[in-house]
Amino acid sequence: MKQAVIDLGTNTFHLMITDAGRTLFRESRPTKIGKSGINQGLITDEATERALTVLRYFRDVLDRHQVSPKDVVAIGTSAIRNAGNQSAFIDRIRQETGIVIRTISGDEEAGYIYAGVRAAGALDEKMALVIDIGGGSVEFILCTERRVYWKQSFEIGGQRLLERFMDTDPISPTAVNRLNRYFQEQLLPLTNAVHQYAPVVLVGSSGSFDTLVDLQFMHEKGHLPDESQTAFELSIREFYRSYELLLTRNHAERMQLPGMIELRVDMIVVGVCLIDYVLRAYGIQQIRVSTYSLKEGVLAGIFQS
């Protein structure tokens, strides 16, 4: 039976179609529905039009693959769940595309991300801190492959941070210092949980972490990783090589880095600032990356339940 998941993220919409566990189609398209409105709790008219353009395309793909509407799950995350005009946005999408959006809480989002990361094979018996850096929210999960010990979603995603802190390009040292103070304030619940559970490995879930892996592969091997591989080691040394490059170059210069894509070229700057903060604040010396995230977790959860 064909099944599909649409992950309506704050920056990007993702479509994945599977049949009996085999992936038939997957694509990510930028929508930036949080742009210019996310810190005001609003999805702008321009953002709605961008969303509709992508979802009309996804509707055509679903129809071509003959996926039944009852077997499509469309998940709305941070930008949608926090929008004051959420109902109007969801109604408009349903009327114009037939896609019915289900908005999930940050806690549910973290749970699906855990299921996706576990399915990727990125976890073992070591205590891990899983991080998923979205455009609207960031999910943190303290876990092993066997169970979740603690999880929380924080509304400190990349689009929010970009609009609030990155007022120059390249980002200024002053802005980085402001970001670090902000992380220290906002992440107090995480800090307390880390002290309790003492993770030894950071596991990054897709997004900016995928691009960091691509940058590492292009630097070390001269080619991108095999698309079938779902879990990677990202060396601390290589992370900080990329970190320095990303913080000292502007948009055009970052785009020239082998492995960079337009989708992530700006948000990755504040993303690596958050990763750096977590590594330093919590003394973590190992990074893994899972290419699986929310949509794979939804497939593992909803359709197998």
DRENDO-1510 file (C-alpha; in Angstrom, 1 decimal, always signed):
<recs>
REC; n; res; u; v; w
REC; 1; MET; +0.0; +0.0; +0.0 .
REC; 2; LYS; +1.3; +3.4; -1.0 .
REC; 3; GLN; +1.7; +5.9; +1.9 .
REC; 4; ALA; +2.9; +9.5; +2.0 .
REC; 5; VAL; +4.1; +12.0; +4.5 .
REC; 6; ILE; +4.3; +15.7; +4.0 .
REC; 7; ASP; +6.4; +17.6; +6.6 .
REC; 8; LEU; +5.3; +21.2; +6.5 .
REC; 9; GLY; +8.4; +22.8; +8.1 .
REC; 10; THR; +8.9; +26.5; +8.8 .
REC; 11; ASN; +11.6; +26.8; +6.0 .
REC; 12; THR; +11.0; +23.7; +3.8 .
REC; 13; PHE; +8.2; +21.4; +2.9 .
REC; 14; HIS; +9.1; +17.7; +2.4 .
REC; 15; LEU; +7.2; +15.0; +0.6 .
REC; 16; MET; +8.0; +11.3; +0.9 .
REC; 17; ILE; +6.0; +8.5; -0.7 .
REC; 18; THR; +6.7; +4.8; +0.2 .
REC; 19; ASP; +5.3; +1.5; -0.8 .
REC; 20; ALA; +5.8; -1.5; +1.6 .
REC; 21; GLY; +8.8; +0.2; +3.1 .
REC; 22; ARG; +10.4; +1.1; -0.2 .
REC; 23; THR; +10.8; +4.8; -1.0 .
REC; 24; LEU; +9.2; +5.8; -4.3 .
REC; 25; PHE; +9.6; +9.5; -4.2 .
REC; 26; ARG; +11.2; +12.1; -1.9 .
REC; 27; GLU; +11.7; +15.8; -2.5 .
REC; 28; SER; +12.2; +19.0; -0.4 .
REC; 29; ARG; +11.2; +22.4; -1.6 .
REC; 30; PRO; +11.7; +25.8; +0.1 .
REC; 31; THR; +8.6; +27.7; +1.2 .
REC; 32; LYS; +9.9; +29.9; +4.0 .
REC; 33; ILE; +6.5; +30.2; +5.5 .
REC; 34; GLY; +8.1; +31.7; +8.6 .
REC; 35; LYS; +9.8; +34.5; +6.7 .
REC; 36; SER; +8.9; +38.0; +8.0 .
REC; 37; GLY; +6.1; +36.7; +10.3 .
REC; 38; ILE; +7.4; +34.0; +12.5 .
REC; 39; ASN; +8.4; +36.2; +15.4 .
REC; 40; GLN; +5.0; +37.9; +15.2 .
REC; 41; GLY; +3.1; +34.6; +15.2 .
REC; 42; LEU; +1.8; +35.1; +11.7 .
REC; 43; ILE; +2.0; +33.4; +8.3 .
REC; 44; THR; +2.0; +36.2; +5.8 .
REC; 45; ASP; +0.0; +36.3; +2.5 .
REC; 46; GLU; +3.2; +35.9; +0.6 .
REC; 47; ALA; +4.2; +32.9; +2.6 .
REC; 48; THR; +0.8; +31.3; +2.1 .
REC; 49; GLU; +1.2; +31.7; -1.7 .
REC; 50; ARG; +4.6; +30.1; -1.6 .
REC; 51; ALA; +3.1; +27.2; +0.4 .
REC; 52; LEU; +0.3; +26.8; -2.1 .
REC; 53; THR; +2.7; +26.7; -5.0 .
REC; 54; VAL; +4.7; +23.8; -3.4 .
REC; 55; LEU; +1.6; +21.9; -2.2 .
REC; 56; ARG; -0.1; +22.1; -5.6 .
REC; 57; TYR; +3.0; +20.5; -7.0 .
REC; 58; PHE; +3.0; +17.8; -4.2 .
REC; 59; ARG; -0.7; +17.2; -5.0 .
REC; 60; ASP; +0.2; +16.5; -8.6 .
REC; 61; VAL; +2.9; +14.1; -7.6 .
REC; 62; LEU; +0.6; +12.3; -5.2 .
REC; 63; ASP; -2.0; +11.9; -8.0 .
REC; 64; ARG; +0.6; +10.6; -10.4 .
REC; 65; HIS; +1.7; +8.0; -7.9 .
REC; 66; GLN; -2.0; +7.2; -7.2 .
REC; 67; VAL; -1.7; +7.7; -3.4 .
REC; 68; SER; -5.1; +7.7; -1.8 .
REC; 69; PRO; -6.0; +10.8; +0.2 .
REC; 70; LYS; -6.6; +8.7; +3.3 .
REC; 71; ASP; -3.0; +7.5; +3.1 .
REC; 72; VAL; -1.5; +11.0; +3.1 .
REC; 73; VAL; -0.4; +12.5; +6.4 .
REC; 74; ALA; +0.5; +16.2; +6.3 .
REC; 75; ILE; +2.2; +17.4; +9.5 .
REC; 76; GLY; +2.3; +21.1; +10.5 .
REC; 77; THR; +5.0; +22.1; +12.9 .
REC; 78; SER; +6.3; +25.3; +14.6 .
REC; 79; ALA; +5.3; +28.1; +12.2 .
REC; 80; ILE; +1.8; +26.6; +11.7 .
REC; 81; ARG; +1.1; +25.6; +15.3 .
REC; 82; ASN; +2.1; +29.1; +16.6 .
REC; 83; ALA; +0.4; +31.2; +13.9 .
REC; 84; GLY; -2.5; +33.3; +15.0 .
REC; 85; ASN; -4.0; +32.8; +11.5 .
REC; 86; GLN; -3.4; +29.0; +11.7 .
REC; 87; SER; -7.1; +28.1; +11.0 .
REC; 88; ALA; -7.3; +30.3; +7.9 .
REC; 89; PHE; -4.1; +29.0; +6.5 .
REC; 90; ILE; -5.1; +25.3; +7.0 .
REC; 91; ASP; -8.6; +26.0; +5.5 .
REC; 92; ARG; -7.1; +27.6; +2.5 .
REC; 93; ILE; -4.7; +24.7; +1.9 .
REC; 94; ARG; -7.5; +22.2; +2.2 .
REC; 95; GLN; -9.8; +24.1; -0.2 .
REC; 96; GLU; -7.2; +24.6; -2.9 .
REC; 97; THR; -5.2; +21.4; -2.7 .
REC; 98; GLY; -7.3; +18.9; -0.8 .
REC; 99; ILE; -4.4; +18.3; +1.6 .
REC; 100; VAL; -5.6; +18.2; +5.2 .
REC; 101; ILE; -3.0; +19.5; +7.7 .
REC; 102; ARG; -2.6; +18.0; +11.1 .
REC; 103; THR; -0.8; +20.3; +13.5 .
REC; 104; ILE; +1.3; +18.6; +16.1 .
REC; 105; SER; +2.7; +19.8; +19.4 .
REC; 106; GLY; +6.5; +20.3; +20.0 .
REC; 107; ASP; +6.4; +17.2; +22.2 .
REC; 108; GLU; +4.9; +15.1; +19.5 .
REC; 109; GLU; +7.4; +16.5; +17.0 .
REC; 110; ALA; +10.3; +15.4; +19.3 .
REC; 111; GLY; +8.8; +11.9; +19.6 .
REC; 112; TYR; +8.6; +11.5; +15.8 .
REC; 113; ILE; +12.1; +12.8; +15.4 .
REC; 114; TYR; +13.4; +10.2; +17.9 .
REC; 115; ALA; +11.6; +7.4; +15.9 .
REC; 116; GLY; +13.2; +8.6; +12.7 .
REC; 117; VAL; +16.7; +8.9; +14.1 .
REC; 118; ARG; +16.4; +5.4; +15.7 .
REC; 119; ALA; +15.2; +4.0; +12.3 .
REC; 120; ALA; +18.3; +5.5; +10.7 .
REC; 121; GLY; +20.6; +3.5; +12.9 .
REC; 122; ALA; +22.2; +6.6; +14.5 .
REC; 123; LEU; +21.7; +5.5; +18.1 .
REC; 124; ASP; +23.3; +2.8; +20.3 .
REC; 125; GLU; +23.6; +2.1; +24.0 .
REC; 126; LYS; +25.4; +5.4; +24.6 .
REC; 127; MET; +23.4; +8.3; +26.0 .
REC; 128; ALA; +22.8; +10.7; +23.1 .
REC; 129; LEU; +21.6; +14.2; +22.8 .
REC; 130; VAL; +19.5; +14.3; +19.6 .
REC; 131; ILE; +19.1; +17.8; +18.1 .
REC; 132; ASP; +16.8; +18.7; +15.2 .
REC; 133; ILE; +17.2; +22.3; +14.1 .
REC; 134; GLY; +14.1; +23.5; +12.3 .
REC; 135; GLY; +13.2; +26.9; +11.0 .
REC; 136; GLY; +10.8; +27.5; +13.8 .
REC; 137; SER; +11.7; +25.2; +16.6 .
REC; 138; VAL; +14.6; +23.0; +17.9 .
REC; 139; GLU; +13.9; +19.6; +19.4 .
REC; 140; PHE; +16.2; +18.1; +22.0 .
REC; 141; ILE; +16.0; +14.5; +23.0 .
REC; 142; LEU; +18.1; +12.6; +25.6 .
REC; 143; CYS; +17.9; +9.0; +24.6 .
REC; 144; THR; +19.5; +5.7; +23.7 .
REC; 145; GLU; +18.4; +3.3; +21.0 .
REC; 146; ARG; +16.2; +1.6; +23.6 .
REC; 147; ARG; +14.2; +4.6; +25.1 .
REC; 148; VAL; +13.7; +8.3; +25.5 .
REC; 149; TYR; +14.7; +9.7; +28.9 .
REC; 150; TRP; +13.8; +13.4; +28.3 .
REC; 151; LYS; +12.6; +15.5; +25.4 .
REC; 152; GLN; +11.5; +19.1; +24.8 .
REC; 153; SER; +10.9; +21.4; +21.9 .
REC; 154; PHE; +12.1; +25.0; +22.1 .
REC; 155; GLU; +10.8; +27.8; +19.8 .
REC; 156; ILE; +14.4; +28.9; +18.9 .
REC; 157; GLY; +14.5; +27.7; +15.3 .
REC; 158; GLY; +16.8; +29.0; +12.5 .
REC; 159; GLN; +14.4; +31.5; +10.9 .
REC; 160; ARG; +13.6; +33.0; +14.3 .
REC; 161; LEU; +17.3; +33.3; +15.1 .
REC; 162; LEU; +18.2; +34.8; +11.7 .
REC; 163; GLU; +15.6; +37.5; +11.9 .
REC; 164; ARG; +16.5; +38.4; +15.5 .
REC; 165; PHE; +20.2; +38.2; +15.6 .
REC; 166; MET; +21.9; +38.1; +12.1 .
REC; 167; ASP; +21.8; +41.7; +11.2 .
REC; 168; THR; +25.1; +41.6; +9.2 .
REC; 169; ASP; +26.5; +39.1; +6.7 .
REC; 170; PRO; +28.9; +37.7; +7.6 .
REC; 171; ILE; +27.5; +37.4; +11.1 .
REC; 172; SER; +29.4; +39.7; +13.6 .
REC; 173; PRO; +31.2; +38.5; +16.7 .
REC; 174; THR; +28.8; +40.7; +18.7 .
REC; 175; ALA; +25.8; +38.8; +17.3 .
REC; 176; VAL; +27.5; +35.4; +18.0 .
REC; 177; ASN; +28.0; +36.6; +21.6 .
REC; 178; ARG; +24.3; +37.7; +21.9 .
REC; 179; LEU; +23.3; +34.3; +20.4 .
REC; 180; ASN; +25.3; +32.4; +23.1 .
REC; 181; ARG; +23.8; +34.4; +25.9 .
REC; 182; TYR; +20.3; +33.8; +24.4 .
REC; 183; PHE; +21.0; +30.0; +24.2 .
REC; 184; GLN; +22.2; +30.0; +27.8 .
REC; 185; GLU; +18.9; +31.7; +29.0 .
REC; 186; GLN; +16.5; +29.7; +26.8 .
REC; 187; LEU; +18.1; +26.3; +27.3 .
REC; 188; LEU; +18.1; +26.1; +31.1 .
REC; 189; PRO; +15.7; +23.1; +31.1 .
REC; 190; LEU; +18.0; +21.3; +28.7 .
REC; 191; THR; +21.1; +22.2; +30.8 .
REC; 192; ASN; +19.4; +20.7; +33.9 .
REC; 193; ALA; +18.5; +17.5; +32.0 .
REC; 194; VAL; +22.0; +17.2; +30.5 .
REC; 195; HIS; +23.4; +17.3; +34.1 .
REC; 196; GLN; +21.1; +14.5; +35.0 .
REC; 197; TYR; +21.6; +12.2; +32.1 .
REC; 198; ALA; +25.2; +13.1; +30.9 .
REC; 199; PRO; +25.1; +12.5; +27.1 .
REC; 200; VAL; +28.4; +11.6; +25.5 .
REC; 201; VAL; +27.3; +11.9; +21.8 .
REC; 202; LEU; +25.4; +14.6; +19.9 .
REC; 203; VAL; +23.2; +13.2; +17.1 .
REC; 204; GLY; +22.1; +15.8; +14.6 .
REC; 205; SER; +18.9; +15.1; +12.7 .
REC; 206; SER; +18.9; +16.1; +9.0 .
REC; 207; GLY; +18.7; +19.8; +8.0 .
REC; 208; SER; +21.9; +21.7; +8.6 .
REC; 209; PHE; +23.6; +18.5; +9.8 .
REC; 210; ASP; +23.1; +17.0; +6.3 .
REC; 211; THR; +24.9; +19.9; +4.8 .
REC; 212; LEU; +27.7; +19.7; +7.3 .
REC; 213; VAL; +28.2; +16.0; +6.2 .
REC; 214; ASP; +28.1; +17.1; +2.6 .
REC; 215; LEU; +30.8; +19.8; +3.3 .
REC; 216; GLN; +32.9; +17.1; +5.1 .
REC; 217; PHE; +32.6; +14.6; +2.2 .
REC; 218; MET; +33.4; +17.2; -0.4 .
REC; 219; HIS; +36.5; +18.4; +1.5 .
REC; 220; GLU; +37.8; +14.9; +2.4 .
REC; 221; LYS; +36.7; +12.8; -0.6 .
REC; 222; GLY; +35.7; +15.2; -3.3 .
REC; 223; HIS; +32.2; +13.7; -3.7 .
REC; 224; LEU; +28.9; +13.7; -1.9 .
REC; 225; PRO; +27.9; +10.8; +0.3 .
REC; 226; ASP; +25.9; +7.8; -0.9 .
REC; 227; GLU; +22.2; +8.6; -0.7 .
REC; 228; SER; +21.4; +5.2; +0.7 .
REC; 229; GLN; +23.6; +5.8; +3.8 .
REC; 230; THR; +21.4; +7.1; +6.7 .
REC; 231; ALA; +23.9; +7.6; +9.6 .
REC; 232; PHE; +27.3; +9.3; +9.6 .
REC; 233; GLU; +30.1; +10.3; +11.9 .
REC; 234; LEU; +31.0; +14.0; +11.7 .
REC; 235; SER; +34.4; +14.7; +13.2 .
REC; 236; ILE; +34.7; +17.6; +15.7 .
REC; 237; ARG; +37.7; +18.8; +13.8 .
REC; 238; GLU; +35.7; +18.9; +10.5 .
REC; 239; PHE; +32.8; +20.6; +12.2 .
REC; 240; TYR; +35.0; +23.4; +13.4 .
REC; 241; ARG; +36.6; +23.8; +10.0 .
REC; 242; SER; +33.1; +24.3; +8.5 .
REC; 243; TYR; +32.1; +26.5; +11.4 .
REC; 244; GLU; +35.0; +28.9; +10.8 .
REC; 245; LEU; +34.2; +29.1; +7.0 .
REC; 246; LEU; +30.5; +29.7; +7.6 .
REC; 247; LEU; +31.0; +32.4; +10.1 .
REC; 248; THR; +33.6; +34.4; +8.1 .
REC; 249; ARG; +31.9; +34.4; +4.7 .
REC; 250; ASN; +28.9; +36.2; +3.3 .
REC; 251; HIS; +26.0; +34.6; +1.4 .
REC; 252; ALA; +27.7; +34.5; -2.0 .
REC; 253; GLU; +30.9; +33.1; -0.5 .
REC; 254; ARG; +29.1; +30.4; +1.4 .
REC; 255; MET; +27.4; +29.3; -1.7 .
REC; 256; GLN; +30.8; +28.6; -3.3 .
REC; 257; LEU; +31.7; +26.1; -0.6 .
REC; 258; PRO; +31.6; +22.6; -2.1 .
REC; 259; GLY; +28.6; +20.8; -0.7 .
REC; 260; MET; +26.5; +23.9; +0.1 .
REC; 261; ILE; +23.0; +24.3; -1.2 .
REC; 262; GLU; +20.8; +27.4; -1.5 .
REC; 263; LEU; +18.2; +25.9; +0.8 .
REC; 264; ARG; +20.5; +26.1; +3.8 .
REC; 265; VAL; +23.1; +28.8; +3.0 .
REC; 266; ASP; +21.8; +31.4; +5.5 .
REC; 267; MET; +20.1; +29.3; +8.2 .
REC; 268; ILE; +23.2; +27.1; +8.7 .
REC; 269; VAL; +25.1; +30.1; +10.1 .
REC; 270; VAL; +22.9; +30.4; +13.2 .
REC; 271; GLY; +22.6; +26.6; +13.2 .
REC; 272; VAL; +26.3; +26.0; +13.7 .
REC; 273; CYS; +26.3; +28.7; +16.4 .
REC; 274; LEU; +23.8; +26.6; +18.3 .
REC; 275; ILE; +25.8; +23.3; +17.7 .
REC; 276; ASP; +29.0; +25.0; +18.9 .
REC; 277; TYR; +27.2; +26.3; +22.0 .
REC; 278; VAL; +25.9; +22.8; +22.8 .
REC; 279; LEU; +29.3; +21.1; +22.3 .
REC; 280; ARG; +31.1; +23.6; +24.5 .
REC; 281; ALA; +28.4; +24.0; +27.2 .
REC; 282; TYR; +27.9; +20.3; +27.7 .
REC; 283; GLY; +31.4; +19.0; +27.0 .
REC; 284; ILE; +30.4; +16.6; +24.1 .
REC; 285; GLN; +33.2; +15.3; +22.0 .
REC; 286; GLN; +31.4; +13.2; +19.4 .
REC; 287; ILE; +28.9; +14.0; +16.6 .
REC; 288; ARG; +26.8; +11.7; +14.6 .
REC; 289; VAL; +24.3; +12.6; +11.9 .
REC; 290; SER; +21.0; +11.0; +11.0 .
REC; 291; THR; +19.5; +11.7; +7.5 .
REC; 292; TYR; +16.2; +10.5; +8.9 .
REC; 293; SER; +14.0; +12.9; +10.8 .
REC; 294; LEU; +10.3; +13.7; +11.4 .
REC; 295; LYS; +8.8; +12.2; +8.2 .
REC; 296; GLU; +10.5; +8.9; +8.6 .
REC; 297; GLY; +9.4; +8.9; +12.2 .
REC; 298; VAL; +5.8; +9.6; +11.2 .
REC; 299; LEU; +6.0; +6.6; +8.8 .
REC; 300; ALA; +7.4; +4.4; +11.5 .
REC; 301; GLY; +4.7; +5.6; +14.0 .
REC; 302; ILE; +1.4; +6.3; +12.3 .
REC; 303; PHE; +1.3; +3.7; +9.6 .
REC; 304; GLN; +2.8; +0.9; +11.7 .
REC; 305; SER; +0.5; +1.5; +14.6 .
</recs>
